[in-house]
Amino acid sequence: MKRQVLAAAMGVMAVFGAPEKAQAYDIDCAIMLCMAGGFPPSAVCARAYRTMIRRITPWPSLPPFGVCTFAHVPVELGGPGGEGELDTNLPEYEWLNRTHVIWFTGRSYEPRDEPRQWDWSIRSCDRENRTCRYIQRVYGSHTPWPATFVSESGQEIAYPTSGGLWHFYSRSIMVEYGDYEGNMGHSEWFSY
């Protein structure tokens, strides 16, 4: 009889699936925490790394992480236990809506029988890379790209490289963000 009950219980679990194991952090929190530690070996950090790579690999790529909300933390662990998405239209998330992904592409080349020339562009996109606009687009300049540019939020940001004679091609990405007090900041440039 015990074997039949055990077999029935196993059958029900196989049909409906085993309950999902509670996670200590939602994936965006895990990415931030694991990235800070250099993605140390663990199941959580391995999953966080795979998710980050999946988000930045396709074109247009998504930012490597979103908002660390702890939305999936179970109630018994002190979280809200929610499954839904965060409503970022609320006033307390206005800082998130100031987030931009900034793309840089630059190249240096020497046309036949002409002096060296430089092309570069700076494109600013919303945090989901859905709405983008060019801040700068220059083709055929006889001088390298300048040292800095001004972002949509009014920050003066240094270009990823100096555009010197030996930089023939460069692609980089950075994230410009605002905190909840309205202060603007930005990440480093990441070449890809």
C-alpha positions as CSV (number, residue, x, y, z in Angstrom):
1,M,0.0,0.0,0.0
2,K,2.8,2.4,0.9
3,R,4.5,1.7,-2.5
4,Q,1.2,2.5,-4.3
5,V,0.8,5.8,-2.4
6,L,4.4,6.7,-3.1
7,A,4.0,5.8,-6.7
8,A,0.8,8.0,-7.0
9,A,2.6,10.9,-5.3
10,M,5.5,10.6,-7.7
11,G,3.1,10.4,-10.6
12,V,1.3,13.6,-9.5
13,M,4.7,15.4,-9.2
14,A,5.7,14.2,-12.6
15,V,2.5,15.5,-14.2
16,F,2.3,18.8,-12.4
17,G,6.1,19.3,-12.0
18,A,8.0,19.7,-8.8
19,P,7.6,22.9,-6.9
20,E,10.1,25.6,-7.9
21,K,12.9,26.1,-5.5
22,A,12.7,29.4,-3.8
23,Q,15.5,31.8,-4.9
24,A,17.1,34.2,-2.5
25,Y,17.3,37.0,-5.2
26,D,15.6,37.8,-8.4
27,I,17.9,37.6,-11.4
28,D,18.7,41.3,-11.7
29,C,19.9,41.3,-8.0
30,A,21.9,38.1,-8.6
31,I,23.6,39.7,-11.6
32,M,24.6,42.8,-9.7
33,L,25.8,40.8,-6.7
34,C,27.7,38.2,-8.7
35,M,29.2,40.7,-11.1
36,A,30.6,42.6,-8.1
37,G,32.3,39.4,-7.0
38,G,33.6,38.5,-10.5
39,F,30.9,35.8,-10.9
40,P,32.3,33.3,-8.3
41,P,31.5,29.7,-8.9
42,S,28.0,28.9,-7.7
43,A,24.7,27.8,-9.3
44,V,23.2,31.3,-8.7
45,C,26.1,33.1,-10.2
46,A,26.3,30.7,-13.2
47,R,22.6,31.4,-13.9
48,A,23.2,35.2,-13.5
49,Y,26.2,35.1,-15.9
50,R,24.2,33.2,-18.5
51,T,21.3,35.6,-18.2
52,M,23.6,38.6,-18.5
53,I,25.3,37.2,-21.6
54,R,21.9,36.4,-23.1
55,R,20.7,40.0,-22.6
56,I,23.8,41.7,-24.1
57,T,24.5,39.4,-27.0
58,P,21.7,40.1,-29.5
59,W,21.4,43.3,-31.5
60,P,20.2,45.6,-30.2
61,S,21.5,44.3,-26.9
62,L,19.7,45.0,-23.6
63,P,21.4,46.4,-20.6
64,P,23.1,43.6,-18.6
65,F,20.7,44.0,-15.8
66,G,17.5,45.9,-14.8
67,V,16.2,46.8,-11.4
68,C,17.0,44.7,-8.3
69,T,13.6,44.5,-6.8
70,F,13.6,41.4,-4.7
71,A,10.2,40.8,-6.3
72,H,10.6,37.0,-6.3
73,V,11.8,36.7,-2.8
74,P,9.3,34.5,-0.9
75,V,7.3,36.0,1.9
76,E,8.8,33.6,4.4
77,L,12.2,35.0,3.6
78,G,11.0,38.6,4.1
79,G,10.2,39.4,0.4
80,P,6.9,40.4,-1.2
81,G,6.6,37.0,-2.9
82,G,5.4,38.5,-6.1
83,E,5.7,37.2,-9.6
84,G,4.6,40.3,-11.6
85,E,6.7,43.0,-13.2
86,L,7.6,46.2,-11.5
87,D,5.5,49.3,-12.4
88,T,8.2,51.8,-13.2
89,N,5.7,54.6,-14.0
90,L,5.4,55.3,-10.3
91,P,7.1,58.5,-9.1
92,E,9.5,56.7,-6.9
93,Y,11.1,55.1,-10.0
94,E,11.6,58.3,-12.0
95,W,15.3,57.8,-11.5
96,L,15.1,54.6,-13.5
97,N,13.4,56.4,-16.4
98,R,16.4,58.7,-16.7
99,T,18.6,55.6,-17.5
100,H,20.1,55.6,-21.0
101,V,22.3,53.1,-22.8
102,I,25.0,55.0,-24.8
103,W,26.6,53.4,-27.8
104,F,29.9,54.5,-29.4
105,T,31.3,53.4,-32.7
106,G,34.4,55.0,-34.1
107,R,37.0,54.2,-36.8
108,S,40.1,55.7,-38.3
109,Y,41.2,55.0,-41.9
110,E,43.4,56.4,-44.6
111,P,41.8,56.7,-48.0
112,R,44.0,56.4,-51.0
113,D,46.1,59.5,-51.6
114,E,44.3,61.4,-48.8
115,P,45.2,62.1,-45.1
116,R,43.9,60.0,-42.3
117,Q,40.1,60.4,-41.5
118,W,37.9,59.6,-38.6
119,D,34.2,58.6,-38.4
120,W,32.3,58.3,-35.1
121,S,28.9,58.2,-33.7
122,I,27.3,58.4,-30.3
123,R,23.8,57.0,-29.9
124,S,21.6,57.2,-26.8
125,C,18.8,54.7,-26.2
126,D,16.3,54.3,-23.4
127,R,17.0,51.6,-20.9
128,E,15.2,49.0,-23.0
129,N,17.0,50.0,-26.3
130,R,13.6,50.7,-27.9
131,T,13.9,54.4,-28.5
132,C,17.3,55.7,-29.8
133,R,18.6,58.9,-31.2
134,Y,22.0,60.0,-32.3
135,I,23.8,62.6,-30.2
136,Q,26.6,62.9,-32.7
137,R,27.4,61.4,-36.1
138,V,30.6,62.5,-37.9
139,Y,32.0,61.1,-41.1
140,G,35.3,62.0,-42.8
141,S,36.7,64.2,-40.2
142,H,40.4,65.1,-40.6
143,T,40.8,65.3,-36.8
144,P,40.2,62.5,-34.2
145,W,37.0,62.5,-32.2
146,P,37.2,65.0,-29.3
147,A,38.0,64.1,-25.7
148,T,34.4,64.5,-24.4
149,F,30.7,64.9,-25.4
150,V,27.6,66.1,-23.7
151,S,24.9,63.5,-23.0
152,E,21.1,63.9,-23.2
153,S,21.1,64.5,-19.4
154,G,23.8,67.3,-19.7
155,Q,26.7,65.2,-18.4
156,E,30.1,65.8,-19.9
157,I,31.4,62.3,-20.7
158,A,34.8,61.3,-21.9
159,Y,34.9,59.2,-25.1
160,P,36.1,55.6,-24.6
161,T,39.4,56.2,-26.4
162,S,41.3,59.2,-27.6
163,G,40.9,58.5,-31.2
164,G,44.7,58.5,-31.7
165,L,46.5,57.4,-34.8
166,W,46.6,53.7,-33.8
167,H,43.0,53.2,-32.9
168,F,41.5,51.9,-36.1
169,Y,38.1,50.7,-34.9
170,S,36.3,50.9,-31.6
171,R,32.8,49.9,-30.3
172,S,31.8,50.6,-26.7
173,I,28.8,50.8,-24.6
174,M,28.0,52.5,-21.3
175,V,25.0,53.2,-19.0
176,E,24.0,56.7,-17.9
177,Y,21.8,56.7,-14.9
178,G,20.2,58.9,-12.3
179,D,19.7,58.1,-8.6
180,Y,16.6,58.7,-6.6
181,E,17.8,62.1,-5.5
182,G,18.3,63.3,-9.2
183,N,22.1,63.0,-9.3
184,M,23.3,61.8,-12.6
185,G,26.2,59.3,-13.1
186,H,27.5,56.8,-15.6
187,S,29.3,53.5,-15.8
188,E,32.7,52.9,-17.4
189,W,32.9,52.2,-21.2
190,F,32.8,48.5,-22.0
191,S,34.4,47.6,-25.4
192,Y,32.8,44.8,-27.4
